[in-house]
Amino acid sequence: MTFLEVSDEIIPLVAPLRRTLRPSVLSDEQASVDELLNRVARGDGPAFELLYDRVANSVYGVIRRVLRDPAQSEEVTQEVLIEVWRFATRFDSERGSATTWIHTMAHRRAIDRVRSAQASHDRDEKVARRDQVTAYDEVAERVEARLEQQHVRRCLEHLTDLQRESVTLAYYGGYTYREVAEILDIPLGTVKTRMRDGLIRLRDCLGVTS
């Protein structure tokens, strides 16, 4: 997507203002970025179009250096330029140039996107860790705590071969479902089903009650 195409998506947001706002008093070639931003702050839609054309590429460059990803960079560039239109009145020329103000806004928005993505990644990992079920579950823990190994082995004989192999690897070896599946070379879903059924039968055999 070129910036001309991006511009075509943003400009319609301010195009209706052309009919009501007074024309710019400065020529297009003479107007600096600072002057254009000041005019945008007064609600000058055409000035925003000119400002957009002046700064879009440099804003994209600032964001791209942070995000790396072209698609995300284009998206954040649009967000920043819309913010420029909405918050132009906050620009204070005594604290720096308009270009610096816009680039600072772009850099902050890019950093926010990185932090948001990292936070989302951290949440997903936390949920994954929380939802990860290991074969060494509550039933096995209660069995180990309350009953002797000999009794457990006797009850294991009542399981199917696959159930017994799965439970033994998990109970005695401490392997996870995924590791058991890799060792036995069977699908993970099969291991989970056999493990669950085996532990239920083992619980009933051992007389473990909830």
N, C-alpha and C positions, 0 to 999 in steps of 0.2 A: 504493500500500500504506500503510495507516494503521499507527500504532505499536501499536495493539491487535493488528493482524494480525502485526506483527513480534514482538510479545511472545508471541503464541501459538506462534511458532516456537522461541523461546528457552526459555520457561518449562518445556516438557517435559524439558529437559536437567537441571533440578534438582527436578522434581516428585517423583521417587522418594525424595528425601531427607526428605520430609514425614513419612514413616512412622517414621523412625528418629531424627530430630533433635528435641530438646526444644522446646516452644513458646516463642515470644518472650515475654519478661517485661515488655516495654514495650508500651503500647497503640499502635495504628497512628497515631493522630493526634498523639501526643506525641513519637514517635520522629523525631529529626532525621536528615539525610543521614549525618552522622558516626556517629550511633548505629547506623543501619541498616548502614552499611559495616562497622562493628566486629562486628556480629552476623553479617554475611555471612562475615567472616574466621573466625568460629567454626563455619561450616558451616550457618548458618541459611537454609534454602531459602525459606521464606515471607518472610523479611526481604529476600531478593534480589528477590522479586517486587515488594515495596513500593518498594525502591530503584530498580528498573527503571522503575516508573511515575513516580517523582519526577524522574529525570534524563534519561530517554530523549529528550524533546523538546529539552532544552538541549544534549545531546551531539550530536544530529542537527544542530542549528543551528551548533555549532562546526565540525563536519565539512563541512557544506554551504558555509560561507563559504570553505573551502579548495578543495573539489572542484568546486563548482558543480553538477555532475551529480546529480540527485535519486536515481537508481537506485544509483549508486556510493556516495552518501552513506548511503543506507539500509543497504547491505551493510556498509560500514565501521562504522556505528553498531552493528550486531549483533556484529561482531568485537570492538569495544571493550567492549561490555557483557558479553560472554563472558569477556574478559580480566579485567574487574572481578570477576567471580565466581571466576575461577581464582587471581587474584593479590591478592585483598583483604588478605591477611596482610601485604603489603608497605606498606600505608598507614601512615604515621607522622603522627599528629595534631599532633605538635610542629613539623612542617615546613609545615603548612598545613591548610586544610579539606579534607574529603572531596570536595566539589564541585570545588575547584581541582585536586585530584589526578586526578579522573576527567576533567575537561576538558583537563588537560595531556596525559593519555594519549590522548584523542580527537584533539587537535591533532597530536600526534606521529604517530599512526597515519595521519591524513589526509596529512601531509607525506610519510610513507613511501610512501603510495599514489601520490602525484604523482611522487616520485622514481622509483618502480618503473615507472610508465607512461612517463616520459621516457627511462629506461634502455632500455626495450623499444623505444621509438621510435628511439632512437639505434642500437640493434643492427640494427633493420630497415633503416635507412638505410645502415648500413655494409655489410650484406649486399647491398642493392640496388646500391650503388656497385661492390662487388666483382664482382657477377654481371653488371653492365652490360657488354655487349660492343659495342665500337665497330667500325665498318667498317675502321678503320685498324688491322688486326690484325697478327699476327706475319708472315703471308705478305707483306702489303704492305710491311712494314718491311724484311724481308729482300730483297724485290724492289728497293726503293728503294736499299738499301745496296749491292747487288752488281751490279746491271745498269743499263745506260744507258736513258735515256728512250725513245730511238728503238726499242730492242728491245721495250720494254713496249708502245709504241703499235702495233707490228706484231702483237704477240700479242693485243692488244685487238680486232683486226679479226676474230679467230676466235671471238669471243664472240657471243651473241645480242644483239639491240638492247637488251633490258631489262638483260641482264647487263652489257653495256658501259656503259650509262648509269649503272647503279648503282655499278659499280666506279669509273668515272671521277669521279662526284660524291664518292665516298668517298676515292679515291686522290689525286686532284688538288685536290679542294675541301675535304677533311678533314671532311665531314659524317658525322654518326652515322647508324645505321640508321633511327632515327625521323625524322630530318630528311630523309633520302633518300626515305622513304615519303611524307612530306608534299609534297616537291618534285614527285615523279612521280605523286602522287595514287593510290597503290596501297597495299594492306594491308601492315602491318609484317611479317607472317609471310612474305608473298611476297618482300619485299625481302631478308629474311634468307636465304631459300632460294636466291634468284637470286644473291645476293652470295657465298654459300658455294660454289655450283656454279661461278660465274664465277672466283672466286679459285683454286679447284682447277684449273680449266682453264688459267688464267693461269700458275699455278705449274708445271704440266706443260709448257706451251709454253716457259716460260723456263728449264726444266731445273733448277728449285730442288728440292733433295732435303733430307729431314729430317736 
